[in-house]
Amino acid sequence: MLEAKKAIVAGLIVLGIGALGGTAYALCGQSGKAEPKGTSYAVENAAQGAATSPNAHQYRAQTRATDPSQQPTTGTGQGTEAPTAPVDSAPATSQEGDVAMVAHIGALNDPDLDLAKMLTYAIQDEYIAHAEYTKILETYGTVNPFANIREAEAQHIALLTPLLEKYGVPVPDRASISAYVSVPPSLRDAALTGVQAEIDNIAMYDRFLSDPTLPADVRDAFLKLKSASTNHLAAFERAAARY
């Protein structure tokens, strides 16, 4: 009988130790240092989104100043995502490695503007806008407002070209701006790029128009171009909200 009681007590001790071990394991699992996967995944993706989400300013700066690395292949599809392709041109920089002073970049940063520079920067910006919207149409198909605004950019170039010729300013080669043209990866990003492009364009003409020595015909042209950009800005803002 005594041996039986000892066996029962031993069994109870073993069960107690097992229960305590299970409790300790459960507590350890509840208070462990590792974050729940759902939380860490959300935080990680939020951080990645903040780092990689495209915006109009980034595209405007990269496309027109430094790096055409987002350039996709051309096509006629109607989708909202652009196909990708390897980079086929080098970043556009000055000999010192700085951002190239062209188009609105030059217009807004050049400390020594004169009439020749203004006309050159202006037509470069219109060249780039026309080429960029052409690439967008080739990638996504004929969609507005890009189609309509592309035609307007052609009219802007036609307005500026005679002024450069009249004032003895060499007309820039349109092919020289190809390195500044790229296409964002979706129609919404393309619309946001258009928004920033028109904001930059308006700022450029505002700076030009602040010069009291502008010839009357040049001032008139700049006023018309600024007004057109204001209309284009509203169209791109509506498009960005729609996509």
C-alpha positions in Angstrom: 0.0 0.0 0.0 2.9 2.4 0.9 4.5 1.7 -2.5 1.3 2.5 -4.3 0.9 5.8 -2.5 4.5 6.7 -3.4 3.8 5.9 -7.1 0.7 8.1 -7.0 2.7 11.0 -5.5 5.4 10.6 -8.0 2.9 10.7 -10.8 1.3 13.9 -9.5 4.7 15.6 -9.3 5.5 14.7 -12.9 2.1 16.1 -14.0 2.7 19.3 -12.0 6.1 19.8 -13.6 4.6 19.3 -17.0 1.8 21.7 -16.4 4.2 24.3 -15.1 6.4 23.8 -18.2 3.4 24.3 -20.5 2.4 27.5 -18.6 5.9 28.8 -18.9 6.0 28.0 -22.6 2.7 29.8 -23.1 3.8 32.8 -21.2 7.0 32.9 -23.1 5.1 32.8 -26.4 2.8 35.7 -25.3 5.6 37.9 -24.1 8.3 37.1 -26.7 10.3 39.9 -28.2 9.4 39.2 -31.9 6.7 41.5 -33.3 3.5 39.9 -34.8 4.1 39.3 -38.4 1.1 41.3 -39.4 2.4 44.4 -37.7 6.0 44.1 -39.0 4.7 43.4 -42.5 2.5 46.5 -42.4 5.3 48.7 -41.0 7.8 47.3 -43.5 5.5 47.9 -46.5 4.6 51.4 -45.2 8.3 52.2 -45.1 8.8 50.8 -48.5 5.9 52.7 -49.9 7.2 56.0 -48.5 10.6 55.3 -50.1 9.4 54.1 -53.5 6.0 55.7 -54.2 6.4 57.9 -57.2 5.4 61.5 -57.2 5.3 64.2 -59.7 8.2 66.1 -58.3 10.5 63.1 -58.5 9.5 62.4 -62.1 9.9 66.0 -63.1 13.3 66.3 -61.6 14.6 62.9 -62.9 13.0 63.1 -66.3 14.0 66.7 -67.2 17.2 67.0 -65.2 19.2 63.9 -64.4 18.1 60.4 -65.2 15.8 58.8 -67.8 16.0 55.4 -66.1 12.2 55.0 -66.0 11.9 55.0 -69.8 9.7 52.1 -70.9 9.3 50.5 -74.3 6.8 52.1 -76.6 3.5 50.6 -77.5 -0.1 51.3 -78.2 -1.8 49.6 -75.3 -4.6 51.1 -73.3 -3.5 49.8 -69.9 -2.6 51.9 -67.0 0.8 50.3 -66.2 3.8 50.9 -68.4 6.0 48.1 -69.7 9.6 48.3 -68.5 12.8 48.3 -70.6 16.5 48.8 -69.9 18.0 52.2 -69.8 19.3 53.3 -73.2 20.8 56.7 -72.5 23.0 58.3 -70.0 22.0 60.8 -67.3 22.1 64.4 -68.5 24.6 66.3 -66.5 27.1 69.1 -67.0 30.8 68.5 -67.3 31.1 69.1 -63.6 28.5 66.4 -62.9 25.8 68.9 -61.9 22.2 68.9 -63.1 22.1 70.2 -66.7 20.9 73.7 -67.0 18.2 73.3 -69.6 14.5 74.2 -70.0 12.8 75.2 -66.7 15.7 74.0 -64.6 18.0 76.5 -66.3 15.3 79.2 -66.3 14.7 79.0 -62.6 18.3 78.7 -61.6 20.3 80.8 -64.0 21.6 83.9 -62.2 22.3 85.7 -65.5 19.2 85.5 -67.6 19.0 87.5 -70.8 16.6 87.4 -73.8 18.6 84.7 -75.7 18.6 82.4 -72.6 14.9 83.0 -71.9 13.9 82.1 -75.4 16.2 79.1 -75.4 15.0 77.8 -72.1 11.4 78.4 -73.1 11.5 76.4 -76.3 13.5 73.6 -74.6 10.8 73.3 -72.1 8.1 73.1 -74.8 10.2 70.6 -76.7 10.5 68.4 -73.7 6.8 68.6 -72.8 5.8 67.7 -76.4 8.2 64.8 -76.5 7.2 63.5 -73.1 3.5 63.6 -73.9 4.2 61.8 -77.2 6.0 59.0 -75.2 3.0 58.8 -72.9 0.6 58.4 -75.8 2.8 55.8 -77.5 2.9 53.8 -74.2 -0.8 54.1 -73.1 -2.6 54.8 -76.3 -4.5 57.9 -77.3 -5.8 59.3 -74.0 -6.7 62.8 -72.9 -5.6 65.3 -71.7 -2.3 64.1 -73.0 -3.4 64.0 -76.7 -4.9 67.5 -76.6 -2.1 69.0 -74.7 0.5 67.5 -76.9 -1.0 69.3 -79.8 -1.0 72.5 -77.8 2.7 72.1 -77.1 3.3 71.9 -80.9 1.6 75.2 -81.2 3.8 76.7 -78.5 6.9 75.6 -80.3 5.5 77.2 -83.5 4.9 80.4 -81.6 8.5 80.6 -80.1 10.5 79.5 -83.1 10.0 82.7 -85.2 11.0 84.8 -82.1 14.3 82.9 -81.7 14.9 83.5 -85.4 14.0 87.2 -85.2 16.3 87.9 -82.3 19.2 85.9 -83.7 19.0 83.1 -81.2 20.1 79.7 -82.5 17.1 77.3 -82.5 18.0 74.3 -80.4 18.1 70.8 -81.9 15.0 68.9 -80.8 16.9 65.7 -80.7 19.1 67.1 -78.0 16.3 66.8 -75.4 15.7 63.1 -75.8 17.8 62.3 -72.7 15.3 64.3 -70.6 12.2 62.4 -71.7 10.8 59.5 -69.7 7.4 58.0 -68.9 6.0 57.3 -65.4 4.7 53.8 -64.7 1.0 54.6 -64.7 -1.4 57.0 -66.1 -2.0 58.6 -62.7 1.7 59.2 -62.2 1.8 60.6 -65.7 -0.9 63.0 -64.9 0.9 64.0 -61.7 4.0 64.5 -63.7 2.0 66.8 -66.0 0.8 68.7 -63.0 4.4 69.4 -61.9 5.5 70.1 -65.4 2.9 72.9 -65.8 3.7 74.3 -62.3 7.4 74.5 -63.3 6.5 76.0 -66.7 4.3 78.7 -65.1 7.1 79.5 -62.7 9.5 79.8 -65.6 7.3 82.3 -67.4 6.6 84.2 -64.2 10.4 84.8 -63.9 10.7 85.8 -67.5 7.8 88.2 -67.3 9.4 90.0 -64.3 12.0 91.4 -66.6 10.9 95.0 -67.6 13.2 95.0 -70.7 11.4 92.2 -72.6 10.4 93.2 -76.1 6.7 93.5 -76.5 6.2 90.6 -78.9 8.2 88.3 -76.6 6.2 89.4 -73.5 3.0 88.8 -75.4 4.2 85.3 -76.3 5.2 84.5 -72.8 1.9 85.7 -71.4 0.0 83.4 -73.9 2.2 80.4 -73.0 1.7 81.0 -69.3 -2.0 81.2 -69.7 -2.0 78.0 -71.7 0.0 76.2 -69.0 -2.5 77.4 -66.4 -5.3 75.7 -68.4 -3.1 72.6 -68.8 -2.5 72.4 -65.1 -6.2 72.3 -64.4 -6.6 69.5 -66.9 -3.9 67.4 -65.4 -5.2 67.9 -61.9 -8.6 66.6 -63.0 -6.9 63.7 -64.7 -4.9 62.8 -61.6 -8.1 62.8 -59.6 -9.8 60.6 -62.1 -7.2 57.8 -62.5 
